[in-house]
Amino acid sequence: MLEDLFLSEEALLGERGKGFYDVLKVLDGGRIGIAAMAVGLGQAALDYALRYAKGREAFGRPIAEFEGVSFKLAEAATGLEAARLLYLKAAELKDAGRPFTLEAAQAKLFASEVAVKACDEAIQVLGGYGYIKDYPVERYWRDARLTRIGEGTSEILKLVIARRLLEAV
């Protein structure tokens, strides 16, 4: 127990009474990293699914030529690119020393949701193979799913975003 513990004034980190806000700033920066990680995981799943779809044949042609498969790949690629742009914007604001709480929350929320969707679609493209450990997309999905939790759940991020938007009005 840390009852009756005394620390000198020099041991104080940050400004007295502002510790909670300091922690929130750390979370904002971490959200950019989680967004980048989510995009990387989604991109890895997409890349694998693209190669698989070009090589796997059904009815005498690669499954990538079927709209049911190619549309999944196109949507995943588009979502991941949008997520990449969101986290790069948040990172640019952070690096410039400008406020970035809203942008970091938006980037992390969108990227984590898109990454899980991209991994879901990669599993679907691979069929039963996408679900077994012999293929990497099942691991990408599990790791991407975690990005919806770390540095704030999707539901918490929606609260952060909504509050920031309402403050601006």
N, C-alpha and C positions, 0 to 999 in steps of 0.2 A: 504494500500500500504506500501511496505517496502522501499520506496525511502529514501535516505540520512540516512540510518541506520548504526550506527557504532558499531562494536563489537571489544572487545579487542583481542589481539593476543592469549590469553589463551583460548578463545572460539573456536579457530580453531580446527576442527576435522580432523585428518590425516594430510597429507602433502599438502601445498598450491599448487594448480594447478593439483592435482591428484584425486579430488573428483569423477570425472567420472569413473576412474579406480577402485576406492573403491566401487562404486555402482555396477560395473560389477562383482566384487568378491562376493558381497552379492548375486547377481543373481545366480552365479555359485553354491553356497551352497543351495540356494532355489530350484534349479533345481533337486538336489538329493532328497529333500523332496517331490517335486511334482511327481517325478518318483516313489518313494515309495508309495505315495498315489494312483497313477494310478494303480500300481500293486495290491494294496489292493482292490481297487474297482473292477478291472477285476477278481480278485480271488473270491471275494464275489459273483459276478454274475455267475462265473463258478461253484462254490460250489452249488449255488441254482439250476442251470440248471442240474447239475449232479444228485442231489436228485430228482428233478422233473422227469428227464428222466428215472430214475430207477423205479419210482412209477407210471408213466403214461403209460397206456397200449393202444396198437393199434393192431388189428388183433391177439389178444390173447397173446401178449407178450410185455414186456417193450420197449418203444421207444428207449431206450439206446442200444438195440441190433441191431438196424438198422444202416447201415453204414452212411447214410445221417445225422444221429444225432451223432453217436459216433465219426465220423471224425471231426465234428465241435468242439466237446469237447476236442479231442486229440490235435487239432491245437491250440486251446485257451490255454490249459495247457502248451504246449511247448513254445509258444510265451511269456506267463507270466513268465515262469521259466527263459528264456533268458533275459527278461527285469529285473528280480530280480537280476540276476548275474551282469548285467551292472551297476545298481545303487549301488550294494554292492562294486563293484570295485571302482567306483567314490568316495564312502564314505571312503573306505580304503585309497585311495590316499589323500583325504582331511585330514583325521585324522593323517596321517603320515607327513603332512606339505609339500606334494609334489604338483606340478601343477596338476590340475584336470579339467580345463575348458573344454577340448575336451571330456573327459569321462562323465562329468556331462551333457553336451549338448547331447551326444549320448544316455545316459541313459534316459533323459527326453523325447527326441524325440521318441525313440523306445517304451518306456513304455507307453506314452500317446496314441500312435497309436495302440499298441497292446491291451491296456485296452478298448478302444472304440470298437475295433473289437471283443474282448471277450464278451463285453456287447451286441453288435449286435447279436452275435451268441446265447447268452443266451435268448434274446428276441425271436429269431427265433425258438429255441427249445421249448419255452413255447407257441409259436403261439400267438393267440390273447390275451392270458393271460399275456404275457410278456409286453404288451403295456399299461396295465391298472394299476392304483395306488394300487390295491389290492395285487399286487405282487411287490417285491422290485427291480426287475431287471430294470424296467423303470427308477427308481431313480438312480440306479448305472450308467446307461447309461448317464443320464443328468450330473451327477457329473463327470464321466470320460471324457465326452466331454469337460468340462471346463479345464481339465488338458492339453488339446492341445493348450490352450490360455495362461494360467498363467505362469509367469516366462519366457516368450518368446514363440511366436507362433511357430508352426512346421516349417514354412518358415524361420523365423529368426534363428532358431536352425540349419537349413541346411546351412545358411550363416556362422554361427559361426564354424560349423564343417568343412566346405570347407576351410575357411580361415586358421584354425589351421592346416589342412592337407597340404595346400599349403605352409605355413610357414616352415613346417618341411622338405620340399623337397629342 
